[in-house]
Amino acid sequence: MGTCRDTFTAASAALLRILKNTHFSSEKNSTFRKFETFVSQTKVPGEHLFGCLFYLAVLCTPNALAQPWMTWKVPGTLGPADWQARIYQGIVLVTSPHSNFLYAYTSGGKLMWKREMSWPLSESPQVVDGQLLFQQPGQLAVLVQPETGETRQVLPRLHPGWMVPRDARSWLQLGEGGRLLTANKEWTEWKSLGHLRLQRGDDWLGPPVVVGSTVYLGTALGYLHQVNLQSGWRSSTLGIQLPRPLMPPTAHPLGVVEVAVSGLLALRTSTGNSWIKPFPGWNQCYSGSGEILARPAIDEAGNIYLATRNQLASWSPDGKRRWTSPLRSASAVLWSEGACYLADTSPAILKIDPASGTLLSRLPLPAGVASDPAIEKSLLAVALNNGQVVVRSELP
């Protein structure tokens, strides 16, 4: 009997250690701390203690035990704050703006493949027919098969330029000298639609943005060009110059959203219902590590969400500010599963009510974030500034 009791006692201690090393939500942590205090102050026979601990593990922490944080180190010699994590169909892609290598992991941290690209991957890829489209100014666009890492160039016969899908059957390319081309999906036929003119010293800021039958193209000096594809070739410069744009235009159901470092947020449409609103700009647009915070997120209704260092704010499609929530942002805001998510400097992942800006839940992180978190359905991945990537299969 003593041997059996000793076995139960040893098993209880082992299970207690497992529970201590498991990541719980704040509510479960509180329950566990109370239970741990109780068993440490009470003389409970080993077999009963084991039963109580097993019941606690099954009843109180099923999600935590089944879906803990998965953490792994990214290989390589880069500094710990250089990595970025993205998700596609459950595959975690890890890149860096200072490395030509692209890594693909399972959500459990197993390396699937590793590929060396022709340039550092600093921007998120577009998804085209189940493949990932990576591109860079002056380079030929590349499609990557996410399951295997196989790569192929897009339209290799053409000059380098920004590529985007025009529709389900064709591509658009903004080539050198402002030439806009269209090509079929197989890249066997293409034709020139016309040329767009830039002012002296200006350059294209990023790939074209297609919204319906209108193509929008932003420039480094803050001009926005639009091309109506439905009525043939008809191009024009839309609205006034937006000085010092922070990033390329972002697609919106009504047109595109633009953000300027000087502290201006703009919605520009082809119908003339455009507006420009102020927000805290300049150094407020960046995190302490230089990452862009003021990268807008847009929900299905067209509401716009924008994070800066000291606040998160939302605007309706007609330009009215819906709410402002003070917080110490450490990432851009993400829209997913009917809520807003972002990292703060505490560090933690925050879930924000999109209707009011109220904090709904907070998920602590083991270290500060190195780049924006990535969310796909209920899967969350984020690169930390200690060189680790953490993945959780349940959103806060």
Stockholm file with secondary structure:
# STOCKHOLM 1.0

chainA/1-396         MGTCRDTFTAASAALLRILKNTHFSSEKNSTFRKFETFVSQTKVPGEHLFGCLFYLAVLCTPNALAQPWMTWKVPGTLGPADWQARIYQGIVLVTSPHSNFLYAYTSGGKLMWKREMSWPLSESPQVVDGQLLFQQPGQLAVLVQPETGETRQVLPRLHPGWMVPRDARSWLQLGEGGRLLTANKEWTEWKSLGHLRLQRGDDWLGPPVVVGSTVYLGTALGYLHQVNLQSGWRSSTLGIQLPRPLMPPTAHPLGVVEVAVSGLLALRTSTGNSWIKPFPGWNQCYSGSGEILARPAIDEAGNIYLATRNQLASWSPDGKRRWTSPLRSASAVLWSEGACYLADTSPAILKIDPASGTLLSRLPLPAGVASDPAIEKSLLAVALNNGQVVVRSELP
#=GR chainA/1-396 SS CHHHHHHHHHHHHHHHHHHHTSCCCHHHHHHHHHHHHHHHHSCCCHHHHHHHHHHHHHHHCHHHHHSCCEEEECCSSSCGGGCEEEEETTEEEEECTTCSEEEEECTTSCEEEEEECSSCCCSCCEEETTEEEECCTTSCCEEECTTTCCEEESSTTSCSCEEEECSSSEEEEECGGGEEEEEETTSSCEEEEEECCCCTTCCBCSSCEEETTEEEEEBTTSCEEEEESTTSSEEEECSSCCSSBSSSCEEETTEEEEEETTTEEEEEETTSCCEEEECSCGGGGBCTTSCBCCCCEECTTCCEEEEETTEEEEECTTSCEEEEEECCBCSCCEEETTEEEEEETTTEEEEECTTTCCEEEEEECSSCBSSCCEEETTEEEEEBTTSEEEEESSCC
#=GC SS_cons         CHHHHHHHHHHHHHHHHHHHTSCCCHHHHHHHHHHHHHHHHSCCCHHHHHHHHHHHHHHHCHHHHHSCCEEEECCSSSCGGGCEEEEETTEEEEECTTCSEEEEECTTSCEEEEEECSSCCCSCCEEETTEEEECCTTSCCEEECTTTCCEEESSTTSCSCEEEECSSSEEEEECGGGEEEEEETTSSCEEEEEECCCCTTCCBCSSCEEETTEEEEEBTTSCEEEEESTTSSEEEECSSCCSSBSSSCEEETTEEEEEETTTEEEEEETTSCCEEEECSCGGGGBCTTSCBCCCCEECTTCCEEEEETTEEEEECTTSCEEEEEECCBCSCCEEETTEEEEEETTTEEEEECTTTCCEEEEEECSSCBSSCCEEETTEEEEEBTTSEEEEESSCC
//
